[in-house]
Each structure stands twice: as structure tokens, then as C-alpha cells.
Amino acid sequence: MALTDLFEKKTVFSLEVFPPHTQVGIENLSKTLVDLKQIKPDFISVTLGAGGMAKSEDTIKVADFIQNDLQIPAVAHVPGLYQSKAKVTRLLDDLVAHDVKNVLVLRGDAIEGEIPVGEFNHANDLATFIKEYGAFDIAGACYPQVHLESASTVDDIRYLKKKVDAGVTHLITQLFFDNTHFYNFKERLELADIQVPVEAGIMPCTNKKQIERIAQVSGIEIPKKFASILSRYENKPEAMRDAGIAFAVDQIVDLVSSGVDGIHLYTMNNAENAKRIWAATHSLFEDAATEKLIAH
């Protein structure tokens, strides 16, 4: 069953992890993933750096472990800006060889001093290429607060529609801290007749500097309520962790009760935080699944 089909049956709950840069880190991530299996996520996505395929073997190794050892669907990130068609083909061949049949297409972040290859200037170019390759269910990224490089909201939605028309079957949002941005974004999708499932990307804040850095790079608004949490607890790690998890849970409760297609949790490779969030919200997902079952 394609991952996209899951959205018809339930409110999806998925996770994202990233491959560490060291072998010890990879081994620790394997332990984290075994721990995460307890919450039975619908899938786990694995990142791949935008700058090249040099570390793609780590992404493949982690995706293989998720898919085949843990028996959880794995989604491999595929950035295109600095890749050639030949390199992407080799990556896809390797993924198929490990029975990983789900990918997330990304243009990839621009890197200062690096020159794009020019074969995948936009994510829709990559989606078209992978769809022609066959074998894969293709997810795509989207930006409730508009991609930093988009000229306007209209321009942002226009490129997103191109992605969907090129073969993207479901979308995962960039993280956000104000659900109003997500609801407004969903209205824009409806007006543009973009009718694929959309997962809301949520990241629990446990480190002020990390969140501020991500927000600055990505153009994410930090709402007043969230800024107050960061300011009050920045030097109190346990309190910051509790407050950050509570804020994420509050976002998820609001989104699920409003009928979101799914939640994609950016775990930062922290199993304990993910498990605490799941423990506080799993009954909501079960209730939503029951409602969909009755509706069908």
C-alpha cells in the first residue's frame, strides 16, 4: 500500500530523523529508532544534505534499517539542486535495492560558493524525473509561511502546484509555531485546487538558540507566546523541555481536532521527546481513525 493511501484511513503520525556524521552517531541513532518503534509511527523520513550525494550511503543505511529491520515504511529525502540525473538515478537504484519505495523531493538549500548542476532547478523537475523512473511514492515539501525565495504567496503556490502536477502525492510542511499560518495555507491550497493530503510539520522546542537559528534561516515567525517561553526558560533546560513539549502538544491537539491530514514530528533524533508527545496525543489519533472508519 502506498503511503498516500494511509491518509484515507487515518490521521497519519510520522517522524523525521537525520543521519549523524560519525559511526558512533549512526549506532546511537539505531538505538533511538528501536526506541521510536514503540510508538508505531506510520513512517519515518530520513534527511539527506543538499550539497551532494557523498553521504547518501548514510541515508540509505538508516532508511534500510527502518524499512527492513524495524518494518516501518521509510521515506528518503532527495535534494536536487546540486545533483545530476546520473547521481539521482544511482541513488534511486540503491533505494530500490533496499526496498525503500518512498521519497521526499526537495530542491535543496542554496549553498554559498557552490554552483548548481542545473538539471533540477526546482523540486517539480526532480518529481517529474522520479515519476518517470517509476517505483516510488513521491512526497513534497511545502511552506505555510511562504518559501523565503518566493516572490510572493501567489508565486509560492504556483510552484507548489507544479510539484503536485509533476507527481507529488502528499505534502509535508516546514515547521511552524502558529497554527493560523497552517489554516491560512490550507485555504490557499483549496483556492488553487491542490487536493493532496498535507501533514503539518511540528518541532518541540528544547533549545532556544537552535530554534532561533532555524527560524532565522527559514523565515519562520516566532509568535509572542512562544517567544515568552524561550525567554523565560532559556537557562533552565528541564523547564524548557517541558514547556517546549507542552507547546507542541497544544499545537497537535488543535490541528488534529480541526481535521489535519497528519502530523510530521521533527524529532531531532530525540526518542524521549517524541514518546512524550505521542503519549499525550495518541488517543486523538485513535479517535480520528475511528471516525474515518465509520465515514467509509
N, C-alpha and C positions, 0 to 999 in steps of 0.2 A: 504494500500500500504506500503510495506517495505521501510525503509529509503533508502536502496541501490538503489531502483528504481528511486529515485529522480534525481540521477546523470545522468540518460539518458535524462532527460527533461530540466535540468537547471544547472547552476553553483551554487552549494549549498553554503549558508551562514548560519553558525551555531555559537552558543555561548557556553562558559563554565562558570559555577558558582560553588562556593563551599559553603557548609552549615557552617555558623558561629558556634562558640562554646557556645553561650548563647541564651536564648529565645528571648531577645531583638534583637540580631543579626538576628535570624531567621525571626522575624517580619519585620525588616528593609529590609531583602532580599526579602520578599514577595512584598514589595513596589517597590523595584528595578525591580523585574520580571514583575510586572504590567507595569512599565515604559518601559521595554525592549520589551514588546509585540507590541509596536508601530512600531517597525522596521520589524515585521513579520519574525523572524528567521525561518529557516527550521526545526531546532531542537535545544534544549538546553541540554547540558550534565551536570551532577551533580557529583561531585567528592565524593570519599569515602576513608578515610585514610587507608594506607597499613597495619597498625598494628593490626586491628581486626574489628569485627562486632559490637563492643559496641555502636558505634554511627551510625550504619546503619539506625536506625529509623529516624535520621535527613535527611539522603539522601533520604529515601523513602518518607518522608513527603514533601520535596522540589520537588521531582520528581512527586509525586501525584498532587501537586498544579499546576505544569507546564502542566502536561498531561491532567488533568481533569477540573481544574478551568480556566486555560488560553487557553486550547485547542491547545497547541503546543506540538509536539512529544518530549518526554523526554527520555534521554539516561542516565542510571545509571552506574556509574563506579563500577567494581567488581574486586578488587585485590585478588590474590590467594595465595601468598606465606605463609601467616600465618593463612590460613583458612582450615578447614576440609570440606570434602564433605557434611557432615550433616549441617554445618553452611551455606555453599553456597546454599544448597537446600532450607533452610528456607528463605534465602534472596530472592531467585528466586520465591518461593511460595508467599512471601509478595508482590513482584513486580507485579506478575500476578494478584494478588487480587486487585491491584490498576490500572490494565490495562496498566502497563508500560511494553512494549514488546521489548525494545531496551536496549542493554547493551554494555559497552566498557570493554573488558577483559584486565587485566593488571597482570603481575607477582607481581608488587608492589615493592617499595624500600626496601632494606635490612635495618633493624633497629638494631643498636648496642645493644648487650645484649639479643636480642630476638632470639629464636630458631624456624626456620620454621617448620610447621607441617609436610611437606614432601609429601603432596598429590597433590600439584600444584606447582611444582618447576619452571615451565615455563608457560608463557601465553598460549601456544598451548595446554597444559594439561587442562587448565581451559576452553578453547574454545571447546575442544572435549567433556568435561563433559556437558557444557551448550547446545551444539548442540544435544547431546543425550537426555537431559532434554526436549528439544523442546520448541516451542512457541516464541523464541527470534530471532531477527535480531542482529547479533554479529559484533561489530566494534572492531578494534585493534589499538594499538599504534605503531608508527614507529619512527625511529631516523635518520634524514638526515645526521647528523654528527657522526653517529655510537654510539650505547649504550656504556656507559663508561666501562661496564663489558665484552663487546665483545672482543675476542682475536684479531679480525681483521675485515675488511669490509666484507670479504667473509663469515666469521662466523656469522656476524650480519644479512646478507641477508639470510643465510641458516636457521636461526631460524625464520626469518620473513616469509619465505616460508612455514615453518612448521605451523605457525599460520594460514596462509591463507588456507592451505590444511586441517587444522582441522575445518574450518568453518567460519573464519573471512571473512566478505563480503565487508568491506571497511575499510580504514585506516585513522588515524588522526596523523599528525606528531607532534613531540615535537616542541616547538617554536624555531625559528631561526631568525637571523638578516641579513643574507646574502643569497639572493635568489639563488646564484650559488650553494650552498650546496644542495638546493632542486632539481635543474635541474640535477645535477650530480647523486643524489639519484634516480631520475626517470629513468635515463639511466641504473643504476644498476638493478632496478626492471625489466626493459624491457629485459635485458640480462638473468635474472633469470626466465623469463616467469611468473612474478607476475602481473596479469591483473585485479586487482580490483581498484575501484576509490580511490584516495588519496586526502584528504583535507590537505591544508597547515595550520599549526598552527602559528598564529600571535598574539603577545602580544605588545600593546602600552606601551612604557616606560614612566612612570611618576615619577619614584623614582630611583635614581642611586644606592643606597645601595641594594634595593630589586633586581634589575636586576643583579647586580654584584654577589649577593648571589646565585641567581638562576643559573647564568652562571657557577659559580664555582662548584656547586653541580652537575649540569647536563653535564658539559663539553662542553658548548656552546661557540663558538667563538664570541667575540665582535669585529666586523670589525672597522677599523680605523675611518671611517666616523661616525659611531655610538659612538665610544669612545670619539670623539671630542664633540659631543652633550652632552654626560654625563658630561664631564669635564667642559664645558663652562656654563652649566645651572644647575648644581647640587644644588646650593643655591638659585635658582630662580624658585620656584615651578610653577608659571603660565607659564613662558617661557619653562620650562622642559616639562610641559604637552603639550603645543602647538607643541614643536619640536618632542616629542615622538609620538604624534598622526600623525603629518605630515610624519614622517619616516614610520610609519605603513601603512599609506595611500599609500605612494610611493611603498612599497613592494606589496601591494594588487593590485595596478594598473598594475604593471609589471607582476604579477602572472596571473591575470585574462586575460590580453591581450595576454598572452602566452598559454592560454588554460587550466589553472588549473581546476581540477575537483570541487574544493570547497575551501572555506576559513573557518577556525575554529578559532574564536576570543576568546582568553583567557581574559575575561572581568575583572577579579579580583573584581567582584561584583560591578563594576562601570558602571552604565547605561549611564551616560552623555558622557563618553569617547566612548562607543560603538555607541551611537546615532550619535555622531560627525563623526565617521569613516564611518558609514552607509550613512549619508547624503552626504559625499564626494565621495562615490563609488557606490551607488545603481544603477545609470544609467548604469554602466559597467555590472552589473549582469543582468539587464533587457535586454541589448543588446545581451549578451551571450545566454540568454534564447531564444530570438527571433531567433538567428542563429541556435540553436539546433532544434527548432520547424520547421524551414524551411528545415533543413537537414533530418528530419524524415518525 
